[in-house]
Amino acid sequence: MHQPPPDFRPRVLHLAQPVDGGVARVVLDLVRAQLASGLRVAVGCPDGELAEKARELGAEVREWSAVRAPGPGLRGEVRRLGRLIAEARPDLVHAHSAKAGLAARLALRGRVPTVFQPHAWSFEAADGITGALARRWERFGARWADRVVCVSEAERGRGLRAGVRAAYAVIPNGVDPVRFCPAPAGPARAALPGLDAADPGADPGTAPLAVCVGRLCRQKGQDVLLRAWERVRAEVPGARLALVGDGPDRAALRAAAGPGVLFAGAVRDVRPWYRAADLVVLPSRWEGMALAPLEALACGRPVVLADVDGARESLPPASAGLCLVPPEDPAALAAAVAGLLTDAPLRAEFGEAGRRHVLSTHDVRYTAERIAGLYRELLGARPPVTAERRESLLS
């Protein structure tokens, strides 16, 4: 087996589209850890917040013009990505989410060690012919991934049931427990703009507050939460709900929202919202393993989750029975949220257990170490990428 020379510092290229939400946070956490460990790190992505923050960390950033969904422009996106990869000269490519995974594997076709991380399978987001085509592609494209990294056993199982036969590695998501740490709710609420606008008749300092952090889109299920909220308010008068994030469903959700709902929009720092919350709720229709619940648990806040892939694995076992609800079930969601909002001792117990769970299982340092081990394994099994091999990427 070829072993790289002792002073060999691999060059890793992360490719990402989308460039916001949990995918961007995972990429930035890996970039931060890999730069600190001495790796040479580049990021290829459309211009925007991910590119800006990656530059701030010290990574080389190369713009890749690509839209979020596949479409008629895919061929041009793959061609541009091939040029980007040849210019970046990576020893290993780590492609994040469906679009980057599609384009990277088509551009590389196994010529450079390739890691694909779905961050939830593409076929979960589509029905009918589109879903069938996505499953067919993932089955075919698996041959061009040296490893498919799933963030939960449930996500890996979903891939296997869909017929995706790949070399899998399960590496759970992690968060920074130093950055995401408990703080008193009162000062956090006082610093949040517009919180009293959700319900002018309620005292913003004492009224129960639930927070949902995520892109405003069908995947995250905020529409289910809004259908549940009327029942929550009937049981917990004055309760408020803050939806933190932006996305394509914002207008429709606003039209469906009743009293006590605040649309906070996209924020650069979500920590004050977690710390202001009595609980955090994420009623997703599908996930791999969402970061928002882990961040909330690290801040000592209990979470209520739809029981989709990765949700059960992100919770302390003792709280799963009360904090997991069937997806797309407003009645069950309302019962769980109202039950916790009216039980302060139980919230405190679940919050403390959640913090311990993150420290033991979902510390981002463990995630980064396991990813680094995976890179070493793949780079040790294949010779370094030569200039000739890089040039072939343009052919």
KEDOPA-84125 format. One record per atom (N, C-alpha, C): x, y, z. Coordinates in steps of 0.2 Angstrom, whole numbers, padded with zeros to 4 digits, always signed. Example, Ala and Ser with C-alpha at 12.3 -4.5 7.8 and 13.67 -1.06 7.14 Angstrom:
+0066-0028+0039 +0062-0022+0039 +0066-0016+0039 +0064-0011+0035 +0068-0005+0036 +0064+0000+0039 
END
This chain:
+0004-0006+0000 +0000+0000+0000 +0004+0006+0000 +0003+0011-0004 +0007+0017-0005 +0005+0021+0002 +0011+0024+0005 +0010+0028+0010 +0013+0035+0008 +0009+0041+0010 +0012+0047+0008 +0018+0049+0012 +0022+0053+0010 +0028+0055+0014 +0026+0059+0020 +0030+0058+0025 +0029+0061+0032 +0026+0068+0032 +0029+0073+0027 +0028+0080+0027 +0022+0081+0022 +0018+0076+0020 +0013+0077+0015 +0007+0080+0019 +0005+0086+0016 -0001+0090+0019 -0006+0090+0014 -0011+0085+0015 -0016+0085+0009 -0020+0091+0008 -0022+0092+0002 -0026+0098+0000 -0033+0095-0001 -0038+0098+0003 -0045+0096+0003 -0049+0101+0000 -0053+0099-0004 -0058+0104-0007 -0065+0102-0005 -0069+0106-0002 -0076+0105+0000 -0080+0109-0005 -0085+0105-0008 -0089+0108-0013 -0096+0108-0009 -0100+0114-0010 -0106+0114-0007 -0111+0118-0011 -0117+0116-0012 -0123+0119-0014 -0129+0115-0012 -0133+0118-0007 -0134+0125-0005 -0128+0127+0000 -0129+0134+0001 -0124+0138+0004 -0126+0141+0011 -0132+0139+0013 -0134+0141+0020 -0137+0136+0024 -0140+0137+0030 -0142+0133+0034 -0137+0128+0037 -0140+0122+0039 -0136+0117+0042 -0130+0114+0038 -0131+0114+0031 -0125+0112+0027 -0119+0117+0027 -0121+0123+0027 -0115+0128+0027 -0112+0128+0034 -0116+0126+0040 -0113+0126+0046 -0108+0120+0047 -0110+0114+0044 -0106+0108+0044 -0100+0110+0040 -0100+0113+0035 -0094+0114+0031 -0089+0119+0034 -0092+0124+0037 -0088+0129+0041 -0084+0125+0047 -0088+0121+0051 -0085+0118+0056 -0079+0113+0054 -0080+0110+0049 -0075+0106+0046 -0069+0110+0044 -0070+0115+0040 -0065+0119+0038 -0061+0122+0044 -0064+0124+0049 -0061+0127+0055 -0056+0122+0058 -0059+0116+0059 -0055+0111+0062 -0049+0108+0057 -0050+0108+0051 -0045+0106+0046 -0040+0111+0046 -0041+0117+0045 -0036+0122+0045 -0032+0122+0051 -0035+0121+0057 -0031+0121+0063 -0027+0115+0064 -0029+0109+0060 -0024+0103+0060 -0019+0104+0055 -0019+0109+0051 -0013+0110+0046 -0015+0107+0039 -0021+0105+0038 -0023+0104+0031 -0023+0110+0027 -0022+0109+0020 -0023+0114+0016 -0031+0114+0013 -0035+0119+0014 -0042+0118+0013 -0044+0123+0008 -0048+0121+0004 -0052+0126-0001 -0059+0124-0001 -0063+0129-0003 -0070+0128-0003 -0073+0131-0010 -0077+0127-0013 -0080+0129-0019 -0087+0129-0018 -0090+0135-0020 -0097+0136-0019 -0099+0143-0022 -0106+0143-0023 -0108+0150-0025 -0106+0156-0021 -0106+0162-0023 -0104+0167-0019 -0110+0168-0014 -0108+0170-0008 -0113+0172-0002 -0110+0171+0004 -0115+0169+0009 -0112+0169+0016 -0107+0164+0018 -0108+0158+0015 -0103+0152+0016 -0096+0154+0013 -0096+0157+0007 -0090+0160+0005 -0087+0165+0009 -0091+0170+0011 -0088+0175+0016 -0085+0172+0022 -0089+0168+0025 -0086+0165+0032 -0080+0160+0031 -0080+0157+0025 -0074+0152+0024 -0068+0157+0023 -0069+0162+0019 -0063+0167+0019 -0061+0169+0025 -0066+0171+0030 -0064+0174+0036 -0060+0169+0040 -0061+0162+0039 -0058+0157+0043 -0051+0156+0040 -0049+0158+0034 -0043+0157+0031 -0043+0152+0025 -0048+0150+0023 -0049+0145+0018 -0048+0148+0011 -0045+0145+0006 -0046+0147-0001 -0053+0146-0003 -0056+0151-0006 -0063+0151-0009 -0063+0152-0016 -0066+0147-0020 -0067+0147-0027 -0074+0147-0029 -0076+0152-0032 -0083+0153-0034 -0085+0148-0039 -0091+0144-0037 -0094+0139-0042 -0101+0142-0043 -0102+0144-0049 -0109+0146-0051 -0114+0140-0052 -0118+0139-0047 -0123+0134-0048 -0129+0135-0044 -0135+0133-0046 -0141+0134-0043 -0143+0128-0038 -0148+0129-0034 -0149+0124-0029 -0151+0117-0032 -0156+0117-0037 -0159+0111-0039 -0156+0109-0046 -0156+0103-0048 -0154+0101-0055 -0159+0104-0060 -0156+0105-0066 -0160+0108-0071 -0156+0108-0077 -0159+0112-0082 -0155+0112-0089 -0148+0115-0089 -0147+0118-0083 -0140+0121-0083 -0135+0116-0080 -0137+0110-0079 -0132+0106-0075 -0126+0104-0079 -0126+0104-0086 -0120+0102-0090 -0115+0108-0089 -0117+0114-0089 -0113+0119-0088 -0110+0120-0081 -0114+0118-0076 -0111+0118-0069 -0106+0113-0069 -0107+0107-0072 -0102+0101-0071 -0096+0103-0075 -0096+0107-0080 -0090+0109-0084 -0086+0114-0080 -0090+0119-0077 -0087+0124-0073 -0083+0121-0067 -0087+0116-0064 -0084+0113-0058 -0078+0109-0060 -0078+0106-0066 -0072+0102-0068 -0066+0107-0069 -0067+0113-0071 -0061+0117-0072 -0059+0120-0065 -0064+0121-0060 -0062+0123-0054 -0058+0118-0050 -0060+0111-0051 -0056+0106-0048 -0049+0106-0050 -0048+0106-0057 -0042+0106-0060 -0037+0112-0057 -0040+0117-0057 -0036+0123-0054 -0035+0123-0047 -0039+0120-0043 -0038+0119-0036 -0033+0114-0034 -0033+0109-0038 -0028+0103-0037 -0029+0100-0031 -0035+0097-0029 -0036+0094-0023 -0033+0087-0023 -0031+0085-0017 -0029+0078-0016 -0036+0074-0014 -0041+0077-0011 -0047+0074-0010 -0053+0079-0010 -0058+0077-0013 -0064+0081-0013 -0070+0079-0009 -0073+0083-0005 -0078+0082+0000 -0084+0086-0003 -0089+0082-0006 -0095+0086-0009 -0101+0085-0004 -0104+0091-0003 -0109+0091+0002 -0116+0092-0001 -0121+0088+0001 -0128+0089-0001 -0129+0086-0009 -0135+0086-0011 -0137+0082-0017 -0134+0085-0023 -0134+0092-0024 -0132+0095-0030 -0125+0095-0031 -0121+0097-0026 -0114+0096-0026 -0111+0089-0027 -0115+0085-0024 -0113+0078-0025 -0114+0075-0032 -0120+0077-0035 -0121+0076-0042 -0116+0078-0046 -0115+0085-0046 -0110+0088-0050 -0103+0086-0049 -0101+0085-0043 -0094+0083-0042 -0092+0076-0044 -0097+0071-0043 -0096+0064-0046 -0096+0064-0053 -0100+0068-0057 -0100+0068-0064 -0094+0071-0066 -0091+0076-0063 -0085+0079-0065 -0079+0075-0064 -0079+0071-0058 -0073+0068-0056 -0073+0061-0059 -0078+0057-0058 -0079+0050-0060 -0074+0046-0057 -0072+0047-0051 -0068+0043-0047 -0060+0044-0048 -0058+0049-0052 -0051+0051-0053 -0048+0054-0047 -0051+0057-0043 -0048+0059-0036 -0052+0056-0031 -0049+0055-0025 -0053+0052-0019 -0059+0057-0018 -0065+0054-0017 -0071+0058-0017 -0075+0055-0011 -0077+0060-0007 -0082+0059-0001 -0088+0063-0003 -0094+0059-0002 -0100+0062-0004 -0104+0062+0003 -0107+0068+0005 -0111+0068+0011 -0118+0071+0009 -0123+0066+0009 -0130+0069+0007 -0133+0074+0011 -0132+0074+0018 -0136+0079+0022 -0143+0078+0021 -0146+0072+0021 -0152+0070+0019 -0153+0068+0011 -0156+0062+0010 -0156+0060+0003 -0160+0064-0002 -0158+0065-0008 -0161+0069-0013 -0168+0066-0014 -0169+0060-0014 -0175+0057-0016 -0181+0058-0011 -0179+0060-0005 -0184+0061+0000 -0188+0067-0001 -0185+0072-0005 -0188+0078-0006 -0192+0078-0012 -0193+0073-0016 -0197+0072-0022 -0201+0066-0022 -0207+0067-0026 -0211+0061-0027 -0211+0060-0034 -0215+0054-0036 -0216+0052-0043 -0210+0051-0047 -0210+0054-0053 -0204+0053-0058 -0198+0056-0055 -0198+0062-0052 -0192+0065-0050 -0189+0061-0044 -0193+0059-0040 -0190+0055-0035 -0187+0048-0037 -0190+0045-0042 -0188+0039-0045 -0181+0040-0049 -0181+0046-0052 -0174+0048-0055 -0169+0049-0050 -0171+0052-0045 -0166+0054-0040 -0163+0047-0037 -0167+0042-0035 -0165+0036-0033 -0161+0032-0038 -0163+0033-0044 -0159+0029-0049 -0152+0032-0050 -0151+0039-0049 -0145+0042-0050 -0140+0040-0044 -0143+0040-0038 -0139+0039-0032 -0137+0032-0032 -0141+0027-0035 -0138+0020-0035 -0132+0020-0040 -0133+0024-0046 -0128+0024-0051 -0121+0028-0048 -0123+0034-0045 -0117+0038-0044 -0113+0035-0038 -0116+0031-0034 -0112+0028-0028 -0105+0025-0030 -0105+0023-0037 -0098+0020-0039 -0093+0025-0039 -0094+0031-0039 -0090+0037-0040 -0088+0040-0033 -0090+0037-0028 -0089+0040-0021 -0085+0035-0017 -0079+0036-0015 -0075+0032-0011 -0078+0031-0004 -0082+0036-0002 -0086+0035+0004 -0092+0039+0004 -0098+0036+0006 -0104+0040+0007 -0104+0041+0015 -0104+0047+0017 -0104+0049+0024 -0112+0051+0026 -0114+0046+0030 -0121+0048+0033 -0120+0050+0040 -0125+0055+0042 -0124+0058+0049 -0128+0054+0054 -0132+0048+0052 -0135+0044+0056 -0136+0037+0054 -0137+0032+0058 -0138+0025+0056 -0145+0025+0052 -0150+0029+0054 -0156+0030+0050 -0155+0032+0043 -0151+0037+0042 -0150+0039+0035 -0146+0034+0031 -0141+0030+0034 -0138+0025+0030 -0143+0020+0028 -0148+0018+0033 -0153+0013+0032 -0158+0015+0026 -0159+0022+0026 -0164+0024+0021 -0160+0023+0014 -0154+0024+0014 -0150+0023+0007 -0150+0016+0005 -0149+0012+0010 -0149+0005+0008 -0156+0002+0006 -0161+0004+0009 -0168+0002+0007 -0169+0005+0000 -0166+0011-0002 -0167+0013-0008 -0163+0010-0014 -0159+0005-0012 -0155+0002-0016 -0148+0005-0018 -0146+0010-0013 -0139+0013-0014 -0134+0009-0011 -0130+0005-0015 -0125+0001-0012 -0119+0005-0013 -0116+0007-0007 -0111+0011-0007 -0106+0009-0001 -0100+0012-0001 -0095+0011+0005 -0097+0017+0010 -0101+0015+0015 -0104+0020+0019 -0099+0021+0025 -0100+0027+0028 -0097+0028+0035 -0102+0032+0038 -0104+0031+0044 -0109+0034+0048 -0105+0039+0053 -0105+0045+0053 -0102+0050+0057 -0107+0055+0059 -0109+0055+0065 -0115+0059+0067 -0113+0067+0067 -0117+0071+0066 -0116+0078+0066 -0114+0080+0073 -0110+0085+0074 -0108+0088+0080 -0108+0096+0080 -0109+0098+0086 -0109+0106+0087 -0103+0108+0092 -0102+0114+0092 -0097+0117+0097 -0100+0118+0103 -0098+0114+0109 -0102+0115+0115 -0099+0121+0119 -0093+0124+0116 -0091+0130+0120 -0095+0136+0117 -0096+0136+0110 -0099+0141+0107 -0107+0141+0109 -0110+0135+0109 -0117+0134+0110 -0117+0131+0118 -0118+0136+0122 -0118+0134+0129 -0124+0137+0133 -0126+0135+0139 -0132+0138+0142 -0130+0145+0144 -0136+0149+0145 -0136+0156+0147 -0143+0157+0150 -0144+0162+0155 -0150+0163+0157 -0155+0166+0151 -0161+0164+0152 -0166+0166+0146 -0168+0173+0147 -0168+0176+0153 -0171+0183+0154 -0167+0188+0150 -0160+0188+0151 -0156+0193+0147 -0156+0192+0139 -0157+0185+0138 -0157+0184+0130 -0163+0187+0127 -0169+0186+0131 -0175+0188+0128 -0175+0196+0128 -0172+0199+0133 -0172+0207+0133 -0168+0209+0127 -0164+0205+0124 -0159+0208+0119 -0162+0206+0112 -0168+0203+0111 -0170+0201+0105 -0175+0206+0102 -0174+0208+0096 -0179+0213+0093 -0185+0210+0091 -0191+0214+0093 -0197+0212+0090 -0201+0207+0094 -0198+0204+0099 -0201+0198+0102 -0208+0200+0105 -0209+0206+0108 -0215+0208+0111 -0221+0209+0105 -0218+0209+0099 -0223+0210+0093 -0227+0204+0092 -0225+0198+0094 -0228+0192+0093 -0235+0192+0096 -0235+0195+0102 -0242+0195+0106 -0241+0201+0111 -0244+0207+0108 -0243+0213+0112 -0246+0213+0119 -0251+0208+0120 -0254+0208+0127 -0250+0204+0132 -0245+0200+0129 -0241+0196+0134 -0235+0199+0136 -0232+0197+0142 -0226+0200+0145 -0220+0196+0142 -0216+0199+0138 -0211+0196+0134 -0206+0193+0139 -0205+0195+0145 -0201+0192+0149 -0203+0186+0153 -0209+0184+0153 -0212+0179+0156 -0216+0174+0152 -0219+0176+0147 -0223+0172+0142 -0219+0166+0140 -0222+0160+0140 -0219+0154+0137 -0217+0156+0130 -0211+0153+0128 -0208+0155+0121 -0205+0148+0118 -0208+0146+0112 -0205+0141+0108 -0202+0144+0102 -0196+0141+0100 -0192+0143+0095 -0191+0138+0090 -0192+0139+0083 -0191+0135+0078 -0186+0138+0073 -0180+0134+0073 -0174+0137+0069 -0174+0133+0062 -0174+0136+0057 -0173+0132+0050 -0176+0136+0044 -0174+0134+0039 -0176+0137+0032 -0183+0136+0032 -0187+0141+0030 -0194+0141+0029 -0196+0137+0022 -0197+0131+0023 -0198+0127+0017 -0201+0120+0019 -0204+0117+0014 -0208+0111+0016 -0204+0106+0020 -0198+0105+0019 -0194+0100+0022 -0195+0101+0030 -0194+0107+0032 -0194+0109+0039 -0200+0109+0043 -0206+0108+0039 -0212+0107+0042 -0215+0113+0046 -0213+0119+0045 -0216+0124+0049 -0224+0125+0048 -0226+0123+0042 -0234+0123+0041 -0237+0118+0046 -0234+0113+0048 -0237+0108+0053 -0237+0111+0060 -0232+0115+0061 -0231+0118+0068 -0236+0124+0068 -0238+0127+0063 -0243+0133+0063 -0250+0130+0064 -0251+0124+0061 -0257+0120+0062 -0258+0118+0070 -0252+0116+0073 -0253+0114+0080 -0253+0120+0084 -0251+0126+0082 -0250+0131+0087 -0257+0134+0090 -0262+0134+0086 -0268+0136+0089 -0270+0131+0095 -0269+0125+0095 -0270+0121+0101 -0266+0122+0106 -0259+0124+0105 -0255+0125+0110 -0257+0131+0114 -0259+0136+0110 -0262+0143+0113 -0268+0142+0117 -0272+0137+0115 -0278+0135+0119 -0276+0132+0126 -0271+0129+0126 -0268+0126+0133 -0264+0130+0137 -0260+0134+0133 -0255+0138+0136 -0256+0146+0134 -0261+0149+0137 -0263+0156+0134 -0256+0160+0135 -0256+0164+0130 -0250+0169+0130 -0244+0166+0127 -0244+0160+0125 -0237+0157+0123 -0236+0160+0116 -0229+0160+0115 -0227+0163+0108 -0222+0159+0105 -0222+0159+0098 -0218+0155+0094 -0214+0160+0089 -0208+0158+0089 -0203+0162+0085 -0200+0158+0079 -0202+0159+0073 -0199+0156+0067 -0193+0159+0065 -0187+0156+0066 -0180+0160+0065 -0178+0157+0058 -0177+0161+0053 -0175+0158+0046 -0179+0161+0041 -0177+0160+0035 -0180+0163+0029 -0180+0157+0024 -0184+0158+0019 -0185+0153+0013 -0191+0154+0009 -0192+0149+0004 -0197+0150-0001 -0204+0150+0002 -0205+0147+0008 -0212+0147+0010 -0214+0153+0015 -0210+0158+0015 -0211+0163+0020 -0218+0166+0019 -0220+0168+0013 -0226+0172+0012 -0232+0167+0014 -0232+0161+0012 -0237+0156+0013 -0238+0155+0021 -0232+0154+0024 -0233+0153+0031 -0235+0160+0035 -0233+0165+0033 -0236+0172+0036 -0243+0172+0035 -0246+0170+0029 -0253+0170+0028 -0257+0165+0033 -0253+0160+0035 -0257+0155+0039 -0256+0156+0046 -0251+0160+0048 -0250+0161+0055 -0255+0165+0059 -0257+0163+0065 -0261+0166+0069 -0258+0170+0075 -0261+0172+0080 -0258+0176+0085 -0253+0172+0089 -0248+0176+0091 -0243+0174+0095 -0237+0171+0091 -0237+0172+0084 -0231+0170+0080 -0227+0176+0078 -0220+0175+0079 -0216+0180+0076 -0211+0177+0071 -0211+0181+0065 -0206+0179+0060 -0200+0183+0061 -0194+0180+0063 -0188+0183+0065 -0184+0184+0059 -0185+0180+0054 -0180+0181+0048 -0174+0177+0049 -0169+0178+0044 -0163+0175+0045 -0159+0179+0049 -0155+0176+0053 -0150+0179+0058 -0143+0176+0058 -0138+0180+0059 -0131+0178+0059 -0129+0174+0064 -0133+0175+0070 -0131+0171+0076 -0138+0169+0079 -0138+0162+0079 -0145+0159+0082 -0144+0158+0090 -0139+0159+0093 -0138+0157+0100 -0143+0161+0104 -0144+0168+0103 -0148+0171+0108 -0155+0168+0107 -0157+0166+0102 -0164+0163+0101 -0165+0156+0105 -0160+0152+0104 -0160+0146+0108 -0160+0148+0116 -0156+0152+0118 -0156+0154+0125 -0162+0157+0128 -0165+0161+0123 -0172+0164+0125 -0177+0159+0126 -0177+0154+0122 -0182+0149+0122 -0184+0145+0128 -0190+0143+0129 -0192+0138+0134 -0191+0131+0131 -0192+0130+0125 -0190+0124+0121 -0190+0126+0114 -0186+0121+0110 -0185+0122+0103 -0189+0116+0100 -0192+0118+0094 -0196+0113+0091 -0194+0112+0083 -0193+0106+0081 -0192+0106+0073 -0196+0100+0071 -0202+0102+0067 -0206+0097+0065 -0205+0094+0058 -0199+0093+0056 -0197+0091+0049 -0201+0085+0046 -0201+0085+0040 -0204+0080+0036 -0198+0075+0034 -0192+0077+0034 -0186+0072+0033 -0180+0076+0035 -0175+0073+0037 -0168+0075+0039 -0163+0070+0038 -0157+0072+0039 -0152+0067+0040 -0150+0066+0047 -0148+0072+0050 -0148+0073+0057 -0147+0081+0058 -0152+0084+0059 -0152+0092+0059 -0148+0094+0065 -0145+0100+0063 -0140+0103+0068 -0144+0107+0073 -0150+0110+0072 -0153+0114+0076 -0155+0111+0083 -0157+0105+0083 -0159+0102+0089 -0152+0101+0093 -0147+0099+0090 -0140+0098+0094 -0138+0105+0097 -0139+0110+0093 -0137+0117+0095 -0141+0119+0101 -0148+0117+0101 -0152+0119+0106 -0150+0115+0113 -0149+0108+0112 -0147+0104+0118 -0141+0107+0121 -0136+0109+0116 -0130+0111+0119 -0131+0117+0123 -0136+0121+0122 -0138+0127+0125 -0142+0126+0131 -0143+0119+0133 -0147+0117+0139 -0155+0118+0138 -0157+0118+0132 -0164+0119+0130 -0167+0112+0128 -0173+0110+0130 -0176+0104+0128 -0179+0105+0121 -0179+0099+0117 -0182+0100+0110 -0188+0095+0109 -0192+0097+0105 -0197+0092+0102 -0196+0091+0095 -0196+0085+0093 -0194+0084+0086 -0199+0079+0083 -0200+0080+0076 -0204+0075+0072 -0199+0068+0072 -0202+0063+0072 -0198+0056+0072 -0196+0054+0065 -0191+0058+0062 -0189+0057+0056 -0181+0054+0056 -0178+0053+0051 -0171+0050+0051 -0167+0055+0055 -0163+0051+0060 -0158+0055+0064 -0161+0058+0070 -0167+0059+0070 -0170+0063+0076 -0169+0059+0083 -0171+0053+0082 -0170+0049+0088 -0163+0048+0091 -0158+0048+0086 -0151+0047+0087 -0148+0054+0090 -0152+0059+0089 -0149+0066+0092 -0151+0067+0099 -0156+0063+0102 -0159+0064+0108 -0156+0060+0113 -0156+0062+0120 -0154+0057+0125 -0160+0052+0125 -0158+0046+0126 -0163+0041+0126 -0169+0042+0131 -0168+0045+0137 -0173+0046+0142 -0178+0051+0140 -0177+0055+0135 -0182+0060+0133 -0185+0059+0127 -0183+0053+0123 -0186+0052+0117 -0193+0050+0117 -0196+0047+0122 -0203+0045+0123 -0207+0051+0123 -0205+0057+0126 -0210+0063+0126 -0208+0068+0121 -0202+0068+0118 -0200+0073+0114 -0200+0071+0107 -0202+0065+0105 -0202+0063+0098 -0210+0062+0096 -0212+0065+0091 -0219+0064+0089 -0219+0062+0081 -0225+0059+0079 -0225+0057+0072 -0225+0063+0068 -0221+0062+0062 -0221+0068+0057 -0228+0069+0054 -0229+0076+0053 -0235+0078+0050 -0242+0077+0054 -0241+0077+0061 -0246+0076+0066 -0247+0082+0070 -0251+0087+0068 -0252+0093+0072 -0254+0092+0079 -0259+0087+0080 -0261+0086+0087 -0256+0083+0092 -0252+0078+0089 -0247+0075+0093 -0241+0081+0095 -0240+0085+0090 -0235+0090+0091 -0237+0095+0096 -0244+0097+0096 -0247+0102+0100 -0246+0099+0107 -0248+0093+0108 -0248+0090+0115 -0241+0090+0118 -0236+0088+0114 -0229+0088+0117 -0227+0095+0118 -0228+0100+0114 -0226+0106+0115 -0229+0109+0121 -0236+0109+0122 -0239+0111+0127 -0238+0108+0134 -0236+0101+0133 -0234+0098+0140 -0228+0100+0142 -0223+0102+0138 -0217+0104+0141 -0217+0111+0143 -0221+0115+0139 -0221+0123+0141 -0225+0124+0148 -0229+0119+0150 -0232+0119+0157 -0228+0115+0162 -0222+0113+0161 -0219+0109+0166 -0211+0111+0166 -0210+0116+0170 -0204+0119+0170 -0198+0114+0173 -0200+0110+0178 -0195+0106+0181 -0193+0100+0176 -0198+0098+0172 -0196+0093+0166 -0192+0096+0161 -0193+0103+0159 -0189+0106+0154 -0182+0106+0157 -0181+0108+0163 -0174+0109+0166 -0171+0102+0166 -0174+0097+0168 -0171+0090+0168 -0169+0088+0161 -0174+0089+0156 -0172+0087+0149 -0166+0092+0146 -0166+0098+0148 -0161+0102+0145 -0154+0100+0148 -0154+0099+0154 -0147+0096+0157 -0145+0090+0154 -0150+0085+0153 -0148+0079+0150 -0146+0080+0143 -0149+0084+0139 -0147+0086+0133 -0140+0089+0132 -0138+0093+0137 -0132+0096+0137 -0126+0090+0138 -0128+0086+0142 -0123+0080+0144 -0123+0076+0138 -0128+0075+0134 -0128+0070+0128 -0124+0073+0123 -0124+0080+0122 -0120+0083+0116 -0113+0082+0118 -0111+0084+0125 -0104+0083+0127 -0101+0076+0126 -0105+0071+0127 -0103+0064+0126 -0103+0062+0119 -0108+0064+0115 -0109+0061+0109 -0108+0065+0102 -0110+0072+0103 -0110+0076+0097 -0106+0082+0098 -0100+0082+0101 -0095+0087+0101 -0092+0087+0094 -0092+0093+0091 -0089+0094+0084 -0082+0091+0084 -0079+0091+0089 -0072+0089+0089 -0071+0082+0087 -0076+0078+0090 -0077+0071+0088 -0078+0070+0081 -0083+0074+0078 -0085+0073+0071 -0079+0075+0067 -0075+0080+0068 -0069+0082+0064 -0064+0077+0065 -0063+0074+0070 -0058+0068+0071 -0059+0062+0067 -0066+0061+0067 -0068+0055+0063 -0067+0056+0055 -0069+0062+0053 -0068+0064+0046 -0061+0064+0044 -0057+0067+0049 -0049+0067+0047 -0047+0059+0047 -0049+0055+0051 -0047+0048+0050 -0049+0045+0044 -0055+0047+0042 -0058+0044+0035 -0053+0047+0029 -0052+0053+0030 -0047+0056+0024 -0041+0052+0024 -0038+0051+0030 -0031+0047+0031 -0032+0040+0027 -0037+0037+0029 -0039+0030+0026 -0039+0031+0019 -0042+0035+0016 -0043+0036+0009 -0037+0038+0005 -0033+0043+0008 -0027+0045+0005 -0021+0040+0006 -0022+0036+0011 -0017+0031+0012 -0018+0025+0007 -0024+0024+0004 -0025+0019+0000 -0024+0020-0007 -0023+0027-0009 -0022+0029-0016 -0016+0034-0016 -0012+0033-0022 -0006+0038-0022 -0009+0045-0023 -0004+0050-0021 -0006+0057-0022 -0008+0059-0029 -0012+0063-0030 -0015+0065-0036 -0009+0069-0040 -0007+0066-0046 -0002+0069-0050 -0004+0075-0054 +0001+0079-0057 -0001+0084-0061 -0005+0082-0067 -0002+0076-0070 -0006+0073-0076 -0013+0071-0074 -0014+0068-0068 -0021+0066-0067 -0025+0072-0066 -0023+0078-0063 -0027+0084-0062 -0028+0087-0069 -0023+0087-0074 -0025+0089-0081 -0030+0085-0084 -0031+0079-0082 -0036+0074-0086 -0043+0077-0084 -0043+0080-0078 -0050+0083-0076 -0053+0088-0081 -0049+0091-0085 -0051+0095-0090 -0053+0092-0097 -0051+0086-0097 -0053+0082-0104 -0060+0080-0104 
END
